[in-house]
């Protein structure tokens, strides 16, 4: 399973988080724990949305879909 790098920074009373490897995956939370959970959800939503967009764009076309695993 591939892992991502989450970066968190405290800004005032809020925590801001983003994923280095996944543009657009960012969030905030009042606590570090809240920011962590919000970032996990943001990543899930981005991946699910991207999968759905590809499925719609390739519907009716001859394609190969396979799992890609990256070794660390």
C-alpha positions as a LaTeX table, in Angstrom:
\begin{tabular}{lrrr}
\hline
Residue & $x$ (\AA) & $y$ (\AA) & $z$ (\AA) \\
\hline
Unk1 & 0.00 & 0.00 & 0.00 \\
Unk2 & 1.31 & 3.42 & $-0.95$ \\
Unk3 & 1.43 & 6.03 & 1.77 \\
Unk4 & 1.34 & 9.80 & 1.50 \\
Unk5 & 3.12 & 12.59 & 3.36 \\
Unk6 & 0.79 & 14.78 & 5.41 \\
Unk7 & 2.11 & 18.18 & 6.48 \\
Unk8 & 0.47 & 20.12 & 9.32 \\
Unk9 & 1.09 & 23.68 & 10.38 \\
Unk10 & $-0.50$ & 25.61 & 13.20 \\
Unk11 & $-1.85$ & 28.98 & 12.13 \\
Unk12 & $-3.24$ & 30.90 & 15.01 \\
Unk13 & $-5.81$ & 28.68 & 16.73 \\
Unk14 & $-6.24$ & 26.46 & 13.66 \\
Unk15 & $-4.26$ & 23.58 & 12.17 \\
Unk16 & $-3.84$ & 23.50 & 8.39 \\
Unk17 & $-2.90$ & 20.27 & 6.65 \\
Unk18 & $-2.09$ & 19.14 & 3.14 \\
Unk19 & $-0.66$ & 16.15 & 1.29 \\
Unk20 & 2.64 & 16.78 & $-0.50$ \\
Unk21 & 2.00 & 14.23 & $-3.25$ \\
Unk22 & $-1.63$ & 15.04 & $-3.97$ \\
Unk23 & $-2.41$ & 18.57 & $-5.16$ \\
Unk24 & $-5.74$ & 19.80 & $-3.89$ \\
Unk25 & $-5.72$ & 17.62 & $-0.77$ \\
Unk26 & $-5.79$ & 20.19 & 1.99 \\
Unk27 & $-7.90$ & 21.01 & 5.00 \\
Unk28 & $-8.00$ & 22.63 & 8.40 \\
Unk29 & $-9.21$ & 21.85 & 11.90 \\
Unk30 & $-9.47$ & 23.45 & 15.30 \\
Unk31 & $-7.27$ & 20.68 & 16.68 \\
Unk32 & $-4.48$ & 18.61 & 15.15 \\
Unk33 & $-6.64$ & 15.50 & 15.49 \\
Unk34 & $-9.50$ & 17.19 & 13.68 \\
Unk35 & $-7.18$ & 18.33 & 10.88 \\
Unk36 & $-5.85$ & 14.77 & 10.52 \\
Unk37 & $-9.32$ & 13.28 & 10.19 \\
Unk38 & $-10.42$ & 16.02 & 7.80 \\
Unk39 & $-7.35$ & 15.41 & 5.62 \\
Unk40 & $-8.05$ & 11.69 & 5.44 \\
Unk41 & $-11.57$ & 12.45 & 4.27 \\
Unk42 & $-10.30$ & 14.98 & 1.71 \\
Unk43 & $-7.92$ & 12.37 & 0.24 \\
Unk44 & $-10.72$ & 9.78 & 0.08 \\
Unk45 & $-13.01$ & 12.23 & $-1.70$ \\
Unk46 & $-10.35$ & 13.24 & $-4.24$ \\
Unk47 & $-9.46$ & 9.63 & $-5.05$ \\
Unk48 & $-13.11$ & 8.58 & $-5.32$ \\
Unk49 & $-13.95$ & 11.55 & $-7.54$ \\
Unk50 & $-10.96$ & 10.92 & $-9.81$ \\
Unk51 & $-11.95$ & 7.26 & $-10.17$ \\
Unk52 & $-15.51$ & 8.20 & $-11.08$ \\
Unk53 & $-14.35$ & 10.78 & $-13.65$ \\
Unk54 & $-12.10$ & 8.21 & $-15.33$ \\
Unk55 & $-14.89$ & 5.61 & $-15.37$ \\
Unk56 & $-17.25$ & 8.08 & $-17.03$ \\
Unk57 & $-14.59$ & 9.18 & $-19.51$ \\
Unk58 & $-13.73$ & 5.63 & $-20.54$ \\
Unk59 & $-17.25$ & 4.20 & $-20.65$ \\
Unk60 & $-17.74$ & 2.16 & $-23.80$ \\
Unk61 & $-14.02$ & 2.22 & $-24.66$ \\
Unk62 & $-11.67$ & $-0.71$ & $-24.66$ \\
Unk63 & $-9.39$ & $-0.19$ & $-21.67$ \\
Unk64 & $-7.35$ & $-2.18$ & $-19.18$ \\
Unk65 & $-7.78$ & $-1.33$ & $-15.53$ \\
Unk66 & $-5.37$ & $-2.92$ & $-13.03$ \\
Unk67 & $-4.03$ & $-2.26$ & $-9.58$ \\
Unk68 & $-0.69$ & $-0.46$ & $-9.39$ \\
Unk69 & 1.36 & $-0.96$ & $-6.25$ \\
Unk70 & 4.50 & 1.02 & $-5.56$ \\
Unk71 & 7.24 & $-0.41$ & $-3.39$ \\
Unk72 & 8.74 & 1.93 & $-0.85$ \\
\hline
\end{tabular}
